[in-house]
Amino acid sequence: MSREPPPPGEEEAAGGGGGGGEGADGRPRAAEGGCYLALCARPVHFEKANPVNCVFFDEANKQVFAVRSGGATGVVVKGLEDRNPISFRMEDKGEVKCIKFSLGNKILAVQRTLKSVDFLNFIPDSPQLEYTQECKTKNANILGFCWTSSTEIVFITDQGIEFYQVLPEKRSLKLLKNQSINVNWYMYCPESSVILLSTTVLGNVLQPFYFKSGTMSKLSKFEIELPAAPKSSKLSLSERDIAMATIYGQLYVLYLRHHSRTSNSTGAEVVLYHLPREGSSKKTHILKLNRTGKFALNVVDNLVVVHHQDTETSVIFDIKLKGEFDGSTTVHQFVLPPRSIQPYQIPVAGPASVTSQSPVPCKLYSSSWIVFQPDIIISASEGYLWSLQVKLEPVVNLLLDKGKLMDFLLQRKECKMVILSVCSQMLSEPERGSLSVIATVFDKLNHEYKKYLEAEQSYTMVVEAGLSRSNPLLKRPVRTQAVIDQSDMYTHVLSVFTEKKRLSTANDEIVEVLLSKHQVLAALRFIRGIGGHDSISARKFLDAAKQAEDDMLFYTIFRFFEQRNQRLRGNPSFTPGEHCEEHVTFFKQVFGEQALMKPTTL
């Protein structure tokens, strides 16, 4: 279908893997429940591959091309994002080897021979005439091409790469830069605009190139450590065992090593090489699969997903979670037990009288599946393209360590409601957590909230100081779902306790936990969120703020209670019954008497 690494079913380690998709009791793995991976509900449906219809996938635009009879009887282009397919015909000039639109779908590129690429403009009022570009390098064969922008394209040949600007109005191309290098195979990561070339006889020396705004930069080459010294001088590193993906904002090359380099270790592993824009690439993480067989890789929501065809299960790894660090590399075990992708039903197409039939179960982990980075799975035989998704709700019951669970959830995009659900469970019978567990969870939530507030404050200070103009890269901090404030907590967690008439005890425990952890602001925000801030003890909070040895924190808490006094009594001063004299004295020593709030009258 395409030259991307195939899925489960295409590569097998010597010795194979355990048989069947059953557990020790003979039941299918999926029956163990708790599927935390699912295929998207609205896939792209296309005409399945057959002798007349060839199917291609464009990794940059995430589009499927169904090309009938070389395009003479029609080309249909569909993507996950674009619900309106693009349909057109083109002259049959031979077998299509590769076909892709430029970013924005304005120019179509089609490779039919090893020597040239044809172009066709899809611009309004532009003539529908093809124009052709031959590769510049003599005797070179084109392995493929990648669009890096709406008008820039890279030809990858077996002798190097050629970087062109397409001039659609002139129906011609201009060579911007080329580089001679022997190439075995290539890989493209559109999210980072990096092309990876496999070089040398063994193929394990990888040379990355970065493309941006008409420039091509050669990054540091690096060597993939093969499992053992090759017995012969032939290609030893297959593109099937390599993937490129952006994880937590950083580009990584993922190498599926079917045999560990250590003799006492059984099973395959995924080795991650960090590929920085500047500096050398380094091996940073090893993901232990503890099994052999046929594998495929996806990256979803910053998680590395490894599919295993033999058992029809998948596992996930999170490189942000703590692993075993040996000084240079962190070794990770999978976060959750292996589970199958959630069963998927294919609706029966046809007339209304026929569609009343029950949907057909999709064959998961089929040998006809092909995976693309980061999260695409295609079944050419069934004519479907899905994006893979992570379901967080089942994770809660599979990851029992609440601290680790919270570390995991806080890194996910759609985490807020699941986190609030966990908090609600922890404070409820019969799953009520101990104070130490509750404290750990709230510590982590408060850390995220504090991190966001500090970033927001820094941004505001820079903007107010007028420095933002000199720093065009400055961006306002994004408030992710991991930032949970008191209104979220009250609405989704603590309101439950109001209904159950257990609110006061739970509130007191939460406040005590937060104060014991010196989370004074968090405790105050919590009390304000549930409307109890008019009756709380000023001295308790001022004591805690002073113990934190943070003068600005003390100032903030002191000022809050001054404002409360003014609002409730018309005067910011503390009454003798509040026993806050020592705190007033301390405030005047640190900030001066003039900093005390003055009474205001309406």
LUMBA-491582 format. One record per residue (C-alpha): residue number from 1; residue in one letter; x, y, z. Coordinates in nm, 2 decimals, decimal comma. Each point is the difference from the previous one (the first is absolute). Example, Ala and Ser with C-alpha at 12.3 -4.5 7.8 and 13.67 -1.06 7.14 Angstrom:
% residues 2
REC   k r     c1     c2     c3
REC   1 A   1,23  -0,45   0,78
REC   2 S   0,14   0,34  -0,07
This chain:
% residues 602
REC   k r     c1     c2     c3
REC   1 M   0,00   0,00   0,00
REC   2 S   0,27   0,25   0,09
REC   3 R   0,36  -0,01   0,10
REC   4 E  -0,07   0,05   0,37
REC   5 P   0,08  -0,26   0,26
REC   6 P  -0,26  -0,27  -0,01
REC   7 P  -0,21  -0,11   0,29
REC   8 P  -0,03  -0,31   0,20
REC   9 G   0,05  -0,28  -0,25
REC  10 E   0,29   0,12  -0,20
REC  11 E   0,31  -0,05   0,21
REC  12 E   0,07  -0,29   0,23
REC  13 A   0,29  -0,06   0,23
REC  14 A   0,18  -0,33  -0,04
REC  15 G  -0,17  -0,26   0,22
REC  16 G  -0,34   0,17  -0,04
REC  17 G  -0,23   0,08   0,29
REC  18 G  -0,25  -0,17   0,22
REC  19 G  -0,31  -0,13  -0,19
REC  20 G  -0,35   0,12   0,00
REC  21 G  -0,20   0,29   0,15
REC  22 E  -0,10  -0,19   0,31
REC  23 G   0,10   0,02   0,37
REC  24 A   0,11  -0,29   0,21
REC  25 D  -0,36  -0,10   0,06
REC  26 G  -0,07  -0,02  -0,38
REC  27 R  -0,21   0,32   0,00
REC  28 P   0,07   0,27  -0,26
REC  29 R   0,21   0,28   0,15
REC  30 A  -0,27   0,26  -0,07
REC  31 A  -0,22  -0,19   0,24
REC  32 E   0,22   0,12   0,29
REC  33 G  -0,17   0,34  -0,04
REC  34 G   0,13   0,35   0,04
REC  35 C   0,08   0,07  -0,36
REC  36 Y   0,19   0,33   0,01
REC  37 L   0,06   0,04  -0,38
REC  38 A  -0,27   0,05  -0,26
REC  39 L  -0,04   0,07  -0,37
REC  40 C  -0,17   0,33  -0,07
REC  41 A  -0,37   0,00  -0,04
REC  42 R   0,00   0,18  -0,34
REC  43 P   0,26  -0,17  -0,22
REC  44 V   0,07   0,09  -0,36
REC  45 H  -0,16  -0,26  -0,23
REC  46 F   0,16  -0,05  -0,34
REC  47 E  -0,02  -0,25  -0,29
REC  48 K   0,20  -0,30   0,11
REC  49 A   0,32  -0,09  -0,18
REC  50 N  -0,04  -0,24  -0,30
REC  51 P   0,17  -0,06  -0,33
REC  52 V  -0,17   0,30  -0,16
REC  53 N   0,00   0,24   0,31
REC  54 C   0,34   0,10   0,15
REC  55 V   0,00   0,16   0,35
REC  56 F   0,26   0,25   0,12
REC  57 F   0,03   0,19   0,33
REC  58 D   0,15   0,35   0,04
REC  59 E   0,15   0,03   0,34
REC  60 A   0,02   0,39  -0,01
REC  61 N  -0,36   0,07  -0,09
REC  62 K  -0,13  -0,33   0,16
REC  63 Q  -0,19  -0,07  -0,32
REC  64 V  -0,08  -0,33  -0,18
REC  65 F   0,01  -0,01  -0,38
REC  66 A  -0,20  -0,26  -0,18
REC  67 V   0,14  -0,01  -0,36
REC  68 R  -0,21  -0,20  -0,25
REC  69 S   0,17  -0,10  -0,33
REC  70 G   0,29   0,23   0,05
REC  71 G  -0,24   0,29   0,05
REC  72 A  -0,18  -0,03  -0,33
REC  73 T  -0,32  -0,12   0,16
REC  74 G   0,03   0,22   0,31
REC  75 V   0,20   0,10   0,30
REC  76 V  -0,17   0,05   0,33
REC  77 V   0,18   0,17   0,29
REC  78 K  -0,13  -0,02   0,36
REC  79 G   0,14   0,11   0,34
REC  80 L  -0,11  -0,02   0,36
REC  81 E  -0,03   0,38   0,02
REC  82 D  -0,15   0,07  -0,34
REC  83 R  -0,34  -0,15  -0,02
REC  84 N  -0,05   0,11  -0,37
REC  85 P   0,20  -0,23  -0,22
REC  86 I   0,20   0,13  -0,29
REC  87 S  -0,08  -0,18  -0,33
REC  88 F   0,16   0,04  -0,34
REC  89 R   0,13  -0,19  -0,30
REC  90 M   0,35   0,00  -0,15
REC  91 E   0,15  -0,15  -0,31
REC  92 D   0,13  -0,36   0,05
REC  93 K   0,37   0,04  -0,07
REC  94 G   0,10  -0,32   0,17
REC  95 E   0,01  -0,15   0,34
REC  96 V  -0,02   0,25   0,28
REC  97 K   0,28  -0,05   0,26
REC  98 C  -0,07   0,29   0,23
REC  99 I  -0,26   0,28   0,00
REC 100 K  -0,04   0,29   0,25
REC 101 F  -0,15   0,35   0,02
REC 102 S   0,21   0,30   0,11
REC 103 L  -0,10   0,14   0,34
REC 104 G  -0,32   0,18  -0,07
REC 105 N  -0,10  -0,23  -0,30
REC 106 K   0,10   0,25  -0,26
REC 107 I   0,26  -0,21  -0,20
REC 108 L  -0,01  -0,37  -0,07
REC 109 A   0,32  -0,20  -0,04
REC 110 V   0,00  -0,34  -0,16
REC 111 Q   0,30  -0,24  -0,04
REC 112 R  -0,04  -0,25  -0,28
REC 113 T   0,37  -0,07  -0,08
REC 114 L   0,32  -0,03   0,18
REC 115 K   0,14   0,31  -0,17
REC 116 S  -0,27   0,27   0,03
REC 117 V  -0,30   0,14   0,18
REC 118 D  -0,30   0,16  -0,18
REC 119 F  -0,19   0,30   0,14
REC 120 L  -0,36   0,13  -0,05
REC 121 N  -0,13   0,33   0,13
REC 122 F  -0,33   0,00   0,19
REC 123 I  -0,02   0,38   0,01
REC 124 P  -0,32   0,18  -0,12
REC 125 D   0,04   0,14  -0,36
REC 126 S   0,33  -0,19  -0,04
REC 127 P   0,02  -0,22  -0,31
REC 128 Q  -0,01  -0,38   0,07
REC 129 L   0,32  -0,08  -0,17
REC 130 E   0,26  -0,23   0,15
REC 131 Y   0,37   0,10   0,03
REC 132 T   0,29  -0,23   0,08
REC 133 Q   0,32   0,02   0,20
REC 134 E   0,28  -0,25  -0,05
REC 135 C   0,24  -0,07   0,28
REC 136 K   0,33   0,19  -0,05
REC 137 T   0,24  -0,28   0,11
REC 138 K   0,11  -0,21  -0,30
REC 139 N  -0,08  -0,37   0,03
REC 140 A  -0,20   0,06   0,32
REC 141 N  -0,33  -0,17   0,07
REC 142 I  -0,28   0,19   0,19
REC 143 L  -0,10  -0,19   0,31
REC 144 G  -0,28   0,24   0,08
REC 145 F  -0,08   0,37   0,08
REC 146 C  -0,13   0,21   0,29
REC 147 W  -0,18   0,33   0,00
REC 148 T   0,15   0,23   0,27
REC 149 S  -0,23   0,30  -0,07
REC 150 S  -0,27   0,11  -0,24
REC 151 T   0,27   0,06  -0,27
REC 152 E   0,31  -0,19   0,11
REC 153 I   0,08  -0,36  -0,07
REC 154 V   0,29  -0,24   0,06
REC 155 F   0,09  -0,28  -0,23
REC 156 I   0,18  -0,29   0,17
REC 157 T   0,21  -0,21  -0,23
REC 158 D   0,24  -0,29   0,06
REC 159 Q   0,28   0,25  -0,04
REC 160 G  -0,12   0,29   0,21
REC 161 I  -0,27   0,26   0,04
REC 162 E  -0,11   0,29  -0,22
REC 163 F  -0,19   0,29   0,15
REC 164 Y  -0,23   0,20  -0,24
REC 165 Q  -0,23   0,30   0,00
REC 166 V  -0,30  -0,06  -0,22
REC 167 L  -0,10   0,31  -0,21
REC 168 P  -0,36  -0,09  -0,10
REC 169 E  -0,07   0,31  -0,21
REC 170 K   0,31  -0,09  -0,21
REC 171 R  -0,07  -0,37   0,01
REC 172 S   0,36  -0,07   0,09
REC 173 L   0,23  -0,07   0,30
REC 174 K   0,31   0,17   0,13
REC 175 L   0,27  -0,20   0,18
REC 176 L   0,07   0,16   0,34
REC 177 K   0,26  -0,25   0,13
REC 178 N   0,12  -0,35  -0,05
REC 179 Q   0,22  -0,24   0,20
REC 180 S   0,18  -0,31  -0,13
REC 181 I  -0,02  -0,30   0,24
REC 182 N  -0,07  -0,37  -0,06
REC 183 V  -0,35  -0,08   0,12
REC 184 N  -0,15  -0,34   0,08
REC 185 W  -0,34   0,13   0,11
REC 186 Y  -0,16   0,31   0,15
REC 187 M  -0,26   0,11   0,25
REC 188 Y  -0,18   0,34   0,04
REC 189 C  -0,15   0,15   0,32
REC 190 P  -0,23   0,28  -0,12
REC 191 E  -0,06   0,14   0,35
REC 192 S   0,37   0,09   0,03
REC 193 S   0,09   0,03  -0,37
REC 194 V   0,28  -0,24   0,03
REC 195 I   0,10  -0,26  -0,26
REC 196 L   0,21  -0,30   0,13
REC 197 L   0,23  -0,18  -0,25
REC 198 S   0,14  -0,35   0,06
REC 199 T   0,36   0,00  -0,12
REC 200 T   0,31  -0,24  -0,01
REC 201 V   0,00  -0,37  -0,10
REC 202 L  -0,17  -0,12   0,32
REC 203 G  -0,25   0,29  -0,01
REC 204 N   0,04   0,08   0,37
REC 205 V   0,16   0,35  -0,04
REC 206 L  -0,29   0,24  -0,02
REC 207 Q   0,03   0,35  -0,14
REC 208 P  -0,28   0,25   0,08
REC 209 F  -0,07   0,32  -0,20
REC 210 Y  -0,23   0,28   0,13
REC 211 F  -0,20   0,22  -0,24
REC 212 K  -0,15   0,34   0,07
REC 213 S  -0,09   0,30  -0,21
REC 214 G   0,21  -0,08  -0,30
REC 215 T   0,30  -0,12   0,20
REC 216 M   0,14  -0,35   0,04
REC 217 S   0,22  -0,07   0,31
REC 218 K   0,21  -0,31   0,04
REC 219 L  -0,03  -0,13   0,36
REC 220 S   0,25  -0,22   0,18
REC 221 K   0,00  -0,36  -0,13
REC 222 F  -0,01  -0,28   0,25
REC 223 E   0,04  -0,38   0,01
REC 224 I  -0,27  -0,25   0,11
REC 225 E   0,15  -0,27   0,22
REC 226 L  -0,09  -0,33  -0,16
REC 227 P  -0,08  -0,30   0,23
REC 228 A   0,32  -0,18  -0,10
REC 229 A   0,29   0,04  -0,24
REC 230 P  -0,14  -0,08  -0,35
REC 231 K   0,13  -0,32  -0,15
REC 232 S   0,01   0,14  -0,35
REC 233 S   0,04   0,34  -0,16
REC 234 K  -0,36   0,05  -0,11
REC 235 L  -0,29   0,22   0,10
REC 236 S  -0,07  -0,08   0,37
REC 237 L  -0,23   0,29   0,10
REC 238 S  -0,35  -0,01  -0,16
REC 239 E  -0,23   0,30  -0,02
REC 240 R  -0,26  -0,24   0,15
REC 241 D   0,17   0,02   0,33
REC 242 I   0,04   0,38   0,01
REC 243 A  -0,26   0,27   0,07
REC 244 M   0,03   0,38   0,06
REC 245 A  -0,23   0,19   0,23
REC 246 T  -0,03   0,31   0,21
REC 247 I  -0,05  -0,09   0,37
REC 248 Y  -0,04   0,27   0,26
REC 249 G   0,11   0,26  -0,26
REC 250 Q   0,33  -0,18  -0,08
REC 251 L   0,08  -0,20  -0,31
REC 252 Y   0,10  -0,37   0,05
REC 253 V   0,11  -0,28  -0,22
REC 254 L  -0,16  -0,33   0,12
REC 255 Y   0,19  -0,32  -0,07
REC 256 L  -0,17  -0,33   0,04
REC 257 R   0,28  -0,23   0,10
REC 258 H  -0,12  -0,36  -0,02
REC 259 H   0,28  -0,13   0,23
REC 260 S   0,14   0,18   0,30
REC 261 R   0,38   0,07  -0,01
REC 262 T   0,03  -0,15   0,35
REC 263 S   0,01  -0,38   0,00
REC 264 N  -0,19  -0,04   0,32
REC 265 S  -0,30   0,19  -0,13
REC 266 T  -0,27  -0,17  -0,20
REC 267 G  -0,25   0,17  -0,23
REC 268 A   0,00   0,30  -0,23
REC 269 E   0,04   0,36   0,10
REC 270 V  -0,06   0,34  -0,15
REC 271 V   0,30   0,23   0,02
REC 272 L  -0,06   0,38  -0,02
REC 273 Y   0,26   0,24  -0,14
REC 274 H  -0,06   0,36   0,07
REC 275 L   0,06   0,21  -0,31
REC 276 P   0,07   0,37   0,10
REC 277 R   0,00   0,28  -0,25
REC 278 E   0,36   0,08   0,11
REC 279 G   0,26  -0,24   0,15
REC 280 S   0,03  -0,37  -0,03
REC 281 S  -0,27  -0,27   0,03
REC 282 K   0,00  -0,21   0,31
REC 283 K  -0,16  -0,32   0,11
REC 284 T  -0,22   0,10   0,29
REC 285 H  -0,27  -0,26   0,06
REC 286 I  -0,05  -0,38  -0,03
REC 287 L  -0,35  -0,14   0,01
REC 288 K   0,00  -0,37   0,10
REC 289 L  -0,26  -0,21  -0,18
REC 290 N   0,08  -0,33   0,18
REC 291 R  -0,12  -0,20  -0,30
REC 292 T   0,10  -0,08  -0,36
REC 293 G  -0,20  -0,01  -0,32
REC 294 K  -0,16   0,25  -0,24
REC 295 F  -0,03   0,36   0,12
REC 296 A  -0,11   0,34  -0,12
REC 297 L   0,03   0,34   0,15
REC 298 N  -0,23   0,30   0,04
REC 299 V   0,03   0,32   0,21
REC 300 V  -0,32   0,13   0,15
REC 301 D  -0,03   0,29   0,25
REC 302 N   0,38  -0,02   0,07
REC 303 L  -0,03  -0,37   0,08
REC 304 V   0,20  -0,27  -0,20
REC 305 V  -0,25  -0,27  -0,09
REC 306 V   0,14  -0,34  -0,10
REC 307 H  -0,23  -0,25  -0,18
REC 308 H   0,07  -0,37   0,02
REC 309 Q  -0,17  -0,21  -0,27
REC 310 D   0,06  -0,34   0,15
REC 311 T  -0,20   0,07   0,32
REC 312 E  -0,22   0,27  -0,16
REC 313 T   0,08   0,24   0,28
REC 314 S   0,17   0,34   0,04
REC 315 V   0,20   0,16   0,27
REC 316 I   0,08   0,37   0,07
REC 317 F   0,31   0,17   0,14
REC 318 D   0,03   0,35   0,15
REC 319 I   0,36   0,13  -0,01
REC 320 K  -0,10   0,28   0,25
REC 321 L  -0,06  -0,27   0,27
REC 322 K   0,29  -0,11   0,21
REC 323 G   0,21  -0,29  -0,12
REC 324 E   0,33  -0,16   0,08
REC 325 F   0,28   0,25  -0,08
REC 326 D   0,35  -0,13  -0,06
REC 327 G   0,17   0,34  -0,04
REC 328 S  -0,08   0,05  -0,37
REC 329 T  -0,31  -0,21  -0,09
REC 330 T  -0,33  -0,05   0,18
REC 331 V  -0,16  -0,35  -0,03
REC 332 H  -0,38  -0,01   0,01
REC 333 Q  -0,25  -0,28   0,05
REC 334 F  -0,35   0,04  -0,15
REC 335 V  -0,23   0,21   0,21
REC 336 L  -0,31  -0,23  -0,02
REC 337 P  -0,05  -0,37  -0,06
REC 338 P  -0,04  -0,10  -0,36
REC 339 R  -0,35   0,04  -0,14
REC 340 S  -0,16  -0,03  -0,34
REC 341 I  -0,12   0,31  -0,19
REC 342 Q  -0,37   0,04   0,08
REC 343 P  -0,22  -0,22  -0,23
REC 344 Y  -0,12   0,19  -0,31
REC 345 Q  -0,31  -0,06  -0,21
REC 346 I   0,00   0,08  -0,37
REC 347 P  -0,35   0,12  -0,11
REC 348 V  -0,14  -0,19  -0,30
REC 349 A  -0,03   0,22  -0,30
REC 350 G  -0,28  -0,02  -0,26
REC 351 P  -0,37   0,07  -0,04
REC 352 A  -0,22   0,06   0,30
REC 353 S  -0,14  -0,35  -0,02
REC 354 V   0,34  -0,14   0,03
REC 355 T   0,15   0,23   0,26
REC 356 S  -0,23  -0,13   0,27
REC 357 Q   0,24  -0,29   0,03
REC 358 S   0,23   0,00   0,30
REC 359 P   0,34   0,17  -0,04
REC 360 V   0,30  -0,22  -0,09
REC 361 P   0,27  -0,03   0,27
REC 362 C   0,33   0,15  -0,13
REC 363 K   0,29  -0,24   0,00
REC 364 L   0,24   0,17   0,25
REC 365 Y   0,38  -0,04  -0,04
REC 366 S  -0,05  -0,13  -0,36
REC 367 S   0,30  -0,08  -0,21
REC 368 S  -0,15   0,25  -0,25
REC 369 W   0,03   0,29   0,25
REC 370 I   0,26   0,26  -0,08
REC 371 V   0,10   0,26   0,26
REC 372 F   0,12   0,36  -0,06
REC 373 Q   0,13   0,25   0,25
REC 374 P  -0,11   0,13   0,22
REC 375 D  -0,34  -0,16   0,05
REC 376 I  -0,13  -0,14  -0,33
REC 377 I  -0,11  -0,35  -0,06
REC 378 I  -0,11  -0,10  -0,35
REC 379 S  -0,17  -0,32  -0,12
REC 380 A   0,04   0,00  -0,38
REC 381 S  -0,19  -0,33  -0,03
REC 382 E  -0,31   0,14   0,18
REC 383 G   0,04   0,36  -0,13
REC 384 Y   0,02   0,18   0,34
REC 385 L   0,24   0,26   0,15
REC 386 W  -0,02   0,06   0,37
REC 387 S   0,18   0,22   0,25
REC 388 L   0,09  -0,19   0,32
REC 389 Q  -0,13   0,15   0,33
REC 390 V   0,08  -0,05   0,37
REC 391 K  -0,29  -0,05   0,24
REC 392 L   0,08   0,13   0,34
REC 393 E  -0,29  -0,13   0,20
REC 394 P   0,11  -0,37   0,00
REC 395 V   0,35   0,11   0,12
REC 396 V  -0,14   0,10   0,34
REC 397 N  -0,08  -0,36   0,09
REC 398 L   0,32  -0,14  -0,16
REC 399 L   0,25   0,23   0,17
REC 400 L  -0,06  -0,03   0,37
REC 401 D   0,29   0,21   0,13
REC 402 K  -0,18   0,34   0,02
REC 403 G   0,32   0,20  -0,01
REC 404 K   0,11  -0,17  -0,32
REC 405 L  -0,35   0,02  -0,14
REC 406 M   0,00   0,37   0,05
REC 407 D   0,34   0,04  -0,16
REC 408 F  -0,13  -0,19  -0,30
REC 409 L  -0,33   0,19  -0,03
REC 410 L   0,15   0,35   0,05
REC 411 Q   0,19  -0,05  -0,33
REC 412 R  -0,30  -0,09  -0,21
REC 413 K  -0,20   0,25  -0,21
REC 414 E  -0,35  -0,09   0,11
REC 415 C   0,08  -0,07   0,37
REC 416 K  -0,21   0,24   0,20
REC 417 M  -0,33  -0,19   0,05
REC 418 V   0,18  -0,32   0,07
REC 419 I   0,22   0,16   0,26
REC 420 L  -0,30   0,16   0,17
REC 421 S  -0,17  -0,34   0,00
REC 422 V   0,31  -0,15   0,17
REC 423 C  -0,01   0,28   0,26
REC 424 S  -0,37  -0,07   0,06
REC 425 Q   0,07  -0,37   0,05
REC 426 M   0,28   0,07   0,24
REC 427 L  -0,22   0,20   0,22
REC 428 S  -0,30  -0,24  -0,01
REC 429 E  -0,08  -0,32   0,17
REC 430 P   0,08  -0,28  -0,06
REC 431 E   0,31   0,10  -0,20
REC 432 R   0,11   0,28   0,23
REC 433 G   0,37   0,05   0,00
REC 434 S   0,23   0,06   0,29
REC 435 L   0,10   0,35   0,09
REC 436 S   0,35  -0,06  -0,14
REC 437 V  -0,14  -0,12  -0,33
REC 438 I  -0,24   0,30  -0,02
REC 439 A   0,29   0,23   0,09
REC 440 T   0,22  -0,15  -0,28
REC 441 V  -0,27   0,05  -0,26
REC 442 F  -0,07   0,36   0,11
REC 443 D   0,37   0,07   0,00
REC 444 K   0,02  -0,10  -0,36
REC 445 L  -0,31   0,20  -0,10
REC 446 N   0,13   0,31   0,19
REC 447 H   0,34  -0,03  -0,16
REC 448 E  -0,16   0,01  -0,35
REC 449 Y  -0,21   0,30   0,10
REC 450 K   0,29   0,18   0,15
REC 451 K   0,21  -0,06  -0,31
REC 452 Y  -0,27   0,15  -0,21
REC 453 L  -0,05   0,30   0,22
REC 454 E   0,37   0,07   0,01
REC 455 A   0,03  -0,02  -0,38
REC 456 E  -0,31   0,22  -0,03
REC 457 Q   0,15   0,25   0,24
REC 458 S   0,34   0,01  -0,18
REC 459 Y  -0,18   0,05  -0,33
REC 460 T  -0,21   0,29   0,14
REC 461 M   0,31   0,17   0,15
REC 462 V   0,18  -0,02  -0,33
REC 463 V  -0,30   0,14  -0,19
REC 464 E  -0,05   0,28   0,25
REC 465 A   0,36   0,09  -0,01
REC 466 G  -0,03   0,04  -0,38
REC 467 L   0,26  -0,26  -0,07
REC 468 S  -0,22  -0,22  -0,20
REC 469 R   0,07   0,20  -0,32
REC 470 S   0,37  -0,09   0,02
REC 471 N  -0,09  -0,37   0,04
REC 472 P  -0,23  -0,11  -0,28
REC 473 L   0,02  -0,36   0,11
REC 474 L  -0,16   0,08   0,34
REC 475 K  -0,33  -0,18   0,03
REC 476 R  -0,27   0,01   0,27
REC 477 P   0,00  -0,33   0,20
REC 478 V  -0,26  -0,25  -0,11
REC 479 R  -0,24  -0,10   0,27
REC 480 T  -0,02  -0,38  -0,05
REC 481 Q  -0,25  -0,23   0,16
REC 482 A   0,26  -0,09   0,26
REC 483 V  -0,06   0,35   0,15
REC 484 I  -0,28  -0,07   0,25
REC 485 D  -0,12   0,29   0,22
REC 486 Q  -0,24   0,03   0,29
REC 487 S  -0,30   0,05  -0,21
REC 488 D   0,06  -0,33  -0,19
REC 489 M   0,06  -0,18   0,33
REC 490 Y  -0,32   0,15   0,16
REC 491 T  -0,22  -0,06  -0,30
REC 492 H   0,10  -0,35  -0,08
REC 493 V   0,12  -0,14   0,33
REC 494 L  -0,10   0,18   0,31
REC 495 S  -0,36   0,07  -0,10
REC 496 V  -0,05  -0,37   0,04
REC 497 F   0,08   0,03   0,36
REC 498 T  -0,25   0,28   0,05
REC 499 E  -0,27  -0,23  -0,13
REC 500 K   0,12  -0,28   0,24
REC 501 K   0,02   0,23   0,30
REC 502 R   0,36  -0,09   0,06
REC 503 L   0,15   0,32  -0,13
REC 504 S   0,13   0,15   0,33
REC 505 T   0,21  -0,30   0,10
REC 506 A   0,14  -0,05  -0,35
REC 507 N   0,07   0,38  -0,03
REC 508 D   0,18   0,01   0,33
REC 509 E   0,22  -0,30  -0,09
REC 510 I   0,09   0,15  -0,34
REC 511 V   0,09   0,33   0,15
REC 512 E   0,21  -0,16   0,27
REC 513 V   0,18  -0,21  -0,26
REC 514 L   0,07   0,30  -0,22
REC 515 L   0,12   0,22   0,30
REC 516 S   0,22  -0,28   0,12
REC 517 K   0,17  -0,01  -0,34
REC 518 H   0,04   0,38   0,01
REC 519 Q  -0,25   0,03  -0,29
REC 520 V  -0,15   0,31   0,17
REC 521 L  -0,13   0,17  -0,32
REC 522 A  -0,15  -0,33  -0,12
REC 523 A  -0,18  -0,05   0,33
REC 524 L  -0,13   0,36  -0,02
REC 525 R  -0,12  -0,04  -0,36
REC 526 F  -0,17  -0,33   0,10
REC 527 I  -0,19   0,17   0,29
REC 528 R  -0,10   0,29  -0,22
REC 529 G  -0,12  -0,25  -0,26
REC 530 I  -0,25  -0,15   0,24
REC 531 G  -0,10   0,33   0,15
REC 532 G   0,15  -0,05   0,34
REC 533 H   0,25   0,29   0,00
REC 534 D  -0,20   0,23   0,22
REC 535 S   0,01  -0,23   0,30
REC 536 I   0,35  -0,15  -0,01
REC 537 S   0,26   0,09   0,26
REC 538 A   0,24   0,27  -0,12
REC 539 R   0,26  -0,10   0,26
REC 540 K   0,01  -0,36  -0,12
REC 541 F   0,08   0,12  -0,36
REC 542 L   0,24   0,27   0,11
REC 543 D   0,19  -0,26   0,22
REC 544 A   0,04  -0,23  -0,30
REC 545 A   0,10   0,29  -0,23
REC 546 K   0,27   0,11   0,25
REC 547 Q   0,13  -0,36   0,04
REC 548 A   0,05  -0,02  -0,37
REC 549 E   0,26   0,28   0,03
REC 550 D  -0,12   0,17  -0,32
REC 551 D  -0,05   0,37   0,06
REC 552 M  -0,21   0,05  -0,32
REC 553 L  -0,22  -0,29   0,10
REC 554 F  -0,05   0,15   0,35
REC 555 Y  -0,08   0,34  -0,16
REC 556 T  -0,26  -0,16  -0,23
REC 557 I  -0,18  -0,19   0,28
REC 558 F   0,02   0,30   0,24
REC 559 R  -0,15   0,23  -0,26
REC 560 F  -0,28  -0,25  -0,07
REC 561 F  -0,11   0,01   0,36
REC 562 E   0,03   0,38   0,02
REC 563 Q  -0,23   0,02  -0,30
REC 564 R  -0,24  -0,25   0,16
REC 565 N  -0,01   0,21   0,32
REC 566 Q  -0,07   0,31  -0,20
REC 567 R  -0,28  -0,17  -0,19
REC 568 L  -0,16  -0,16   0,31
REC 569 R   0,06   0,27   0,26
REC 570 G   0,08   0,32  -0,19
REC 571 N   0,36   0,00   0,14
REC 572 P   0,31  -0,20  -0,11
REC 573 S   0,14  -0,03   0,35
REC 574 F  -0,01  -0,33   0,19
REC 575 T  -0,21  -0,03   0,32
REC 576 P   0,16  -0,11   0,33
REC 577 G  -0,20  -0,32  -0,01
REC 578 E   0,19  -0,11  -0,32
REC 579 H   0,33   0,00   0,19
REC 580 C   0,20   0,12  -0,30
REC 581 E   0,21   0,27   0,18
REC 582 E   0,33  -0,18  -0,06
REC 583 H  -0,08  -0,02  -0,37
REC 584 V  -0,08   0,37  -0,03
REC 585 T   0,33   0,08   0,17
REC 586 F   0,19  -0,23  -0,24
REC 587 F  -0,18   0,16  -0,30
REC 588 K   0,11   0,34   0,11
REC 589 Q   0,36  -0,11   0,06
REC 590 V   0,03  -0,15  -0,35
REC 591 F  -0,21   0,24  -0,21
REC 592 G  -0,03   0,31   0,21
REC 593 E  -0,30   0,15   0,18
REC 594 Q  -0,10   0,19  -0,31
REC 595 A  -0,07  -0,33  -0,18
REC 596 L  -0,30  -0,07   0,24
REC 597 M  -0,33   0,04  -0,17
REC 598 K  -0,18   0,33   0,08
REC 599 P  -0,37  -0,01   0,08
REC 600 T  -0,22   0,10  -0,29
REC 601 T  -0,35   0,15   0,02
REC 602 L  -0,27   0,01  -0,27
